[in-house]
């Protein structure tokens, strides 16, 4: 019984560490606009969120680093689902803090040239609250967070989970729901 006062704070701390990490941008929040460089099918181009939103909703998914197991699997899954996202009127853009030459290769190889990946600089990482707090090869990693942004520039849906398994299904369901309401 004397251990109970000590055990409760330890248990509370353990539970807090086990809780899922939540993204700072909740549905309804304004999505920070940005311009950066990215690549699709190995070709470099400028990505401006506001311009992309003119075409329809945008799935902005942040991933920790190109050419890592989870990110490779997630890129492949998004690539296979691109026709379904397009049918719902959405654009998919992967974001990481990788440099543009790395993303150029990644877009052609792992994304099968089907969607763009872009470099998230420190301002974008802060704006979307996706800093993981870890580094790899001297650069900061981002959390695995997917945002669905509606045409008005508002966050419509957030999926914040380091496990890549559900990002495609969750964002596709959110995009389809958006398509029904517009």
ZAMARBA-726199 format. One record per residue (C-alpha): x, y, z; residue number from 1; residue in one letter. Coordinates in steps of 0.1 Angstrom, whole numbers. Layout:
% residues N
<c1 = X&c2 = Y&c3 = Z&i = NUM&aa = A>
...
***
This chain:
% residues 182
<c1 = 0&c2 = 0&c3 = 0&i = 1&aa = X>
<c1 = 29&c2 = 24&c3 = 6&i = 2&aa = X>
<c1 = 38&c2 = 20&c3 = -31&i = 3&aa = X>
<c1 = 5&c2 = 34&c3 = -43&i = 4&aa = X>
<c1 = 14&c2 = 71&c3 = -40&i = 5&aa = X>
<c1 = 46&c2 = 64&c3 = -60&i = 6&aa = X>
<c1 = 29&c2 = 40&c3 = -85&i = 7&aa = X>
<c1 = 1&c2 = 64&c3 = -95&i = 8&aa = X>
<c1 = 24&c2 = 91&c3 = -109&i = 9&aa = X>
<c1 = 45&c2 = 65&c3 = -127&i = 10&aa = X>
<c1 = 14&c2 = 50&c3 = -142&i = 11&aa = X>
<c1 = 0&c2 = 84&c3 = -152&i = 12&aa = X>
<c1 = 34&c2 = 92&c3 = -169&i = 13&aa = X>
<c1 = 34&c2 = 59&c3 = -188&i = 14&aa = X>
<c1 = -1&c2 = 64&c3 = -200&i = 15&aa = X>
<c1 = 7&c2 = 99&c3 = -212&i = 16&aa = X>
<c1 = 37&c2 = 85&c3 = -232&i = 17&aa = X>
<c1 = 14&c2 = 58&c3 = -247&i = 18&aa = X>
<c1 = -13&c2 = 83&c3 = -258&i = 19&aa = X>
<c1 = -14&c2 = 91&c3 = -295&i = 20&aa = X>
<c1 = 3&c2 = 123&c3 = -307&i = 21&aa = X>
<c1 = -22&c2 = 148&c3 = -318&i = 22&aa = X>
<c1 = -17&c2 = 173&c3 = -346&i = 23&aa = X>
<c1 = -20&c2 = 209&c3 = -336&i = 24&aa = X>
<c1 = -42&c2 = 217&c3 = -366&i = 25&aa = X>
<c1 = -77&c2 = 205&c3 = -359&i = 26&aa = X>
<c1 = -106&c2 = 203&c3 = -384&i = 27&aa = X>
<c1 = -119&c2 = 237&c3 = -392&i = 28&aa = X>
<c1 = -85&c2 = 254&c3 = -388&i = 29&aa = X>
<c1 = -70&c2 = 274&c3 = -416&i = 30&aa = X>
<c1 = -43&c2 = 254&c3 = -434&i = 31&aa = X>
<c1 = -11&c2 = 275&c3 = -437&i = 32&aa = X>
<c1 = -4&c2 = 284&c3 = -473&i = 33&aa = X>
<c1 = 31&c2 = 277&c3 = -486&i = 34&aa = X>
<c1 = 53&c2 = 275&c3 = -517&i = 35&aa = X>
<c1 = 81&c2 = 250&c3 = -520&i = 36&aa = X>
<c1 = 98&c2 = 228&c3 = -545&i = 37&aa = X>
<c1 = 88&c2 = 193&c3 = -552&i = 38&aa = X>
<c1 = 89&c2 = 166&c3 = -578&i = 39&aa = X>
<c1 = 65&c2 = 143&c3 = -597&i = 40&aa = X>
<c1 = 78&c2 = 115&c3 = -619&i = 41&aa = X>
<c1 = 113&c2 = 129&c3 = -613&i = 42&aa = X>
<c1 = 105&c2 = 163&c3 = -627&i = 43&aa = X>
<c1 = 110&c2 = 193&c3 = -603&i = 44&aa = X>
<c1 = 84&c2 = 219&c3 = -601&i = 45&aa = X>
<c1 = 71&c2 = 246&c3 = -577&i = 46&aa = X>
<c1 = 43&c2 = 236&c3 = -553&i = 47&aa = X>
<c1 = 20&c2 = 263&c3 = -541&i = 48&aa = X>
<c1 = -9&c2 = 251&c3 = -518&i = 49&aa = X>
<c1 = -33&c2 = 279&c3 = -527&i = 50&aa = X>
<c1 = -29&c2 = 271&c3 = -565&i = 51&aa = X>
<c1 = -34&c2 = 233&c3 = -558&i = 52&aa = X>
<c1 = -66&c2 = 241&c3 = -539&i = 53&aa = X>
<c1 = -81&c2 = 258&c3 = -570&i = 54&aa = X>
<c1 = -83&c2 = 223&c3 = -585&i = 55&aa = X>
<c1 = -100&c2 = 207&c3 = -555&i = 56&aa = X>
<c1 = -92&c2 = 193&c3 = -521&i = 57&aa = X>
<c1 = -56&c2 = 185&c3 = -513&i = 58&aa = X>
<c1 = -44&c2 = 155&c3 = -493&i = 59&aa = X>
<c1 = -12&c2 = 168&c3 = -477&i = 60&aa = X>
<c1 = 6&c2 = 138&c3 = -461&i = 61&aa = X>
<c1 = 38&c2 = 143&c3 = -441&i = 62&aa = X>
<c1 = 62&c2 = 114&c3 = -439&i = 63&aa = X>
<c1 = 94&c2 = 111&c3 = -419&i = 64&aa = X>
<c1 = 120&c2 = 103&c3 = -446&i = 65&aa = X>
<c1 = 122&c2 = 90&c3 = -482&i = 66&aa = X>
<c1 = 136&c2 = 55&c3 = -487&i = 67&aa = X>
<c1 = 126&c2 = 42&c3 = -452&i = 68&aa = X>
<c1 = 104&c2 = 11&c3 = -448&i = 69&aa = X>
<c1 = 72&c2 = 28&c3 = -437&i = 70&aa = X>
<c1 = 75&c2 = 57&c3 = -461&i = 71&aa = X>
<c1 = 82&c2 = 34&c3 = -490&i = 72&aa = X>
<c1 = 51&c2 = 13&c3 = -482&i = 73&aa = X>
<c1 = 30&c2 = 44&c3 = -477&i = 74&aa = X>
<c1 = 42&c2 = 59&c3 = -510&i = 75&aa = X>
<c1 = 33&c2 = 27&c3 = -528&i = 76&aa = X>
<c1 = -1&c2 = 26&c3 = -512&i = 77&aa = X>
<c1 = -9&c2 = 62&c3 = -522&i = 78&aa = X>
<c1 = 4&c2 = 56&c3 = -557&i = 79&aa = X>
<c1 = -20&c2 = 26&c3 = -561&i = 80&aa = X>
<c1 = -49&c2 = 47&c3 = -548&i = 81&aa = X>
<c1 = -43&c2 = 78&c3 = -569&i = 82&aa = X>
<c1 = -71&c2 = 70&c3 = -594&i = 83&aa = X>
<c1 = -96&c2 = 68&c3 = -565&i = 84&aa = X>
<c1 = -84&c2 = 102&c3 = -551&i = 85&aa = X>
<c1 = -86&c2 = 117&c3 = -586&i = 86&aa = X>
<c1 = -121&c2 = 103&c3 = -590&i = 87&aa = X>
<c1 = -130&c2 = 122&c3 = -558&i = 88&aa = X>
<c1 = -114&c2 = 154&c3 = -572&i = 89&aa = X>
<c1 = -85&c2 = 154&c3 = -548&i = 90&aa = X>
<c1 = -47&c2 = 160&c3 = -553&i = 91&aa = X>
<c1 = -22&c2 = 141&c3 = -532&i = 92&aa = X>
<c1 = 11&c2 = 157&c3 = -521&i = 93&aa = X>
<c1 = 36&c2 = 140&c3 = -499&i = 94&aa = X>
<c1 = 57&c2 = 162&c3 = -477&i = 95&aa = X>
<c1 = 90&c2 = 155&c3 = -459&i = 96&aa = X>
<c1 = 121&c2 = 175&c3 = -450&i = 97&aa = X>
<c1 = 141&c2 = 156&c3 = -476&i = 98&aa = X>
<c1 = 160&c2 = 176&c3 = -501&i = 99&aa = X>
<c1 = 146&c2 = 181&c3 = -536&i = 100&aa = X>
<c1 = 171&c2 = 157&c3 = -554&i = 101&aa = X>
<c1 = 162&c2 = 129&c3 = -530&i = 102&aa = X>
<c1 = 125&c2 = 136&c3 = -536&i = 103&aa = X>
<c1 = 131&c2 = 137&c3 = -573&i = 104&aa = X>
<c1 = 143&c2 = 101&c3 = -573&i = 105&aa = X>
<c1 = 117&c2 = 90&c3 = -547&i = 106&aa = X>
<c1 = 88&c2 = 105&c3 = -568&i = 107&aa = X>
<c1 = 99&c2 = 84&c3 = -598&i = 108&aa = X>
<c1 = 108&c2 = 52&c3 = -580&i = 109&aa = X>
<c1 = 86&c2 = 48&c3 = -549&i = 110&aa = X>
<c1 = 57&c2 = 70&c3 = -559&i = 111&aa = X>
<c1 = 56&c2 = 55&c3 = -594&i = 112&aa = X>
<c1 = 54&c2 = 90&c3 = -609&i = 113&aa = X>
<c1 = 17&c2 = 92&c3 = -599&i = 114&aa = X>
<c1 = 18&c2 = 120&c3 = -573&i = 115&aa = X>
<c1 = 40&c2 = 148&c3 = -562&i = 116&aa = X>
<c1 = 63&c2 = 149&c3 = -532&i = 117&aa = X>
<c1 = 76&c2 = 182&c3 = -519&i = 118&aa = X>
<c1 = 102&c2 = 195&c3 = -495&i = 119&aa = X>
<c1 = 88&c2 = 208&c3 = -462&i = 120&aa = X>
<c1 = 111&c2 = 235&c3 = -449&i = 121&aa = X>
<c1 = 111&c2 = 246&c3 = -412&i = 122&aa = X>
<c1 = 83&c2 = 271&c3 = -417&i = 123&aa = X>
<c1 = 60&c2 = 244&c3 = -432&i = 124&aa = X>
<c1 = 69&c2 = 219&c3 = -405&i = 125&aa = X>
<c1 = 61&c2 = 245&c3 = -378&i = 126&aa = X>
<c1 = 30&c2 = 257&c3 = -394&i = 127&aa = X>
<c1 = 15&c2 = 221&c3 = -397&i = 128&aa = X>
<c1 = 31&c2 = 211&c3 = -363&i = 129&aa = X>
<c1 = 47&c2 = 180&c3 = -377&i = 130&aa = X>
<c1 = 82&c2 = 181&c3 = -362&i = 131&aa = X>
<c1 = 91&c2 = 147&c3 = -349&i = 132&aa = X>
<c1 = 119&c2 = 159&c3 = -327&i = 133&aa = X>
<c1 = 144&c2 = 134&c3 = -341&i = 134&aa = X>
<c1 = 171&c2 = 137&c3 = -368&i = 135&aa = X>
<c1 = 184&c2 = 113&c3 = -394&i = 136&aa = X>
<c1 = 215&c2 = 120&c3 = -414&i = 137&aa = X>
<c1 = 216&c2 = 155&c3 = -399&i = 138&aa = X>
<c1 = 181&c2 = 166&c3 = -409&i = 139&aa = X>
<c1 = 149&c2 = 169&c3 = -389&i = 140&aa = X>
<c1 = 123&c2 = 143&c3 = -394&i = 141&aa = X>
<c1 = 85&c2 = 150&c3 = -396&i = 142&aa = X>
<c1 = 57&c2 = 131&c3 = -380&i = 143&aa = X>
<c1 = 35&c2 = 109&c3 = -402&i = 144&aa = X>
<c1 = 5&c2 = 132&c3 = -403&i = 145&aa = X>
<c1 = -21&c2 = 134&c3 = -431&i = 146&aa = X>
<c1 = -43&c2 = 164&c3 = -436&i = 147&aa = X>
<c1 = -73&c2 = 167&c3 = -460&i = 148&aa = X>
<c1 = -77&c2 = 203&c3 = -469&i = 149&aa = X>
<c1 = -109&c2 = 215&c3 = -485&i = 150&aa = X>
<c1 = -110&c2 = 240&c3 = -514&i = 151&aa = X>
<c1 = -116&c2 = 269&c3 = -490&i = 152&aa = X>
<c1 = -82&c2 = 262&c3 = -473&i = 153&aa = X>
<c1 = -96&c2 = 247&c3 = -441&i = 154&aa = X>
<c1 = -85&c2 = 214&c3 = -425&i = 155&aa = X>
<c1 = -113&c2 = 190&c3 = -431&i = 156&aa = X>
<c1 = -97&c2 = 159&c3 = -416&i = 157&aa = X>
<c1 = -65&c2 = 149&c3 = -398&i = 158&aa = X>
<c1 = -49&c2 = 115&c3 = -393&i = 159&aa = X>
<c1 = -19&c2 = 116&c3 = -370&i = 160&aa = X>
<c1 = -3&c2 = 82&c3 = -366&i = 161&aa = X>
<c1 = 33&c2 = 70&c3 = -371&i = 162&aa = X>
<c1 = 19&c2 = 37&c3 = -384&i = 163&aa = X>
<c1 = 15&c2 = 42&c3 = -422&i = 164&aa = X>
<c1 = -11&c2 = 15&c3 = -425&i = 165&aa = X>
<c1 = -43&c2 = 36&c3 = -424&i = 166&aa = X>
<c1 = -33&c2 = 69&c3 = -439&i = 167&aa = X>
<c1 = -45&c2 = 61&c3 = -474&i = 168&aa = X>
<c1 = -78&c2 = 45&c3 = -464&i = 169&aa = X>
<c1 = -86&c2 = 73&c3 = -438&i = 170&aa = X>
<c1 = -78&c2 = 102&c3 = -462&i = 171&aa = X>
<c1 = -96&c2 = 86&c3 = -491&i = 172&aa = X>
<c1 = -127&c2 = 82&c3 = -470&i = 173&aa = X>
<c1 = -125&c2 = 118&c3 = -459&i = 174&aa = X>
<c1 = -120&c2 = 130&c3 = -495&i = 175&aa = X>
<c1 = -150&c2 = 110&c3 = -506&i = 176&aa = X>
<c1 = -171&c2 = 125&c3 = -478&i = 177&aa = X>
<c1 = -160&c2 = 160&c3 = -489&i = 178&aa = X>
<c1 = -170&c2 = 152&c3 = -525&i = 179&aa = X>
<c1 = -205&c2 = 143&c3 = -513&i = 180&aa = X>
<c1 = -210&c2 = 176&c3 = -495&i = 181&aa = X>
<c1 = -197&c2 = 199&c3 = -523&i = 182&aa = X>
***
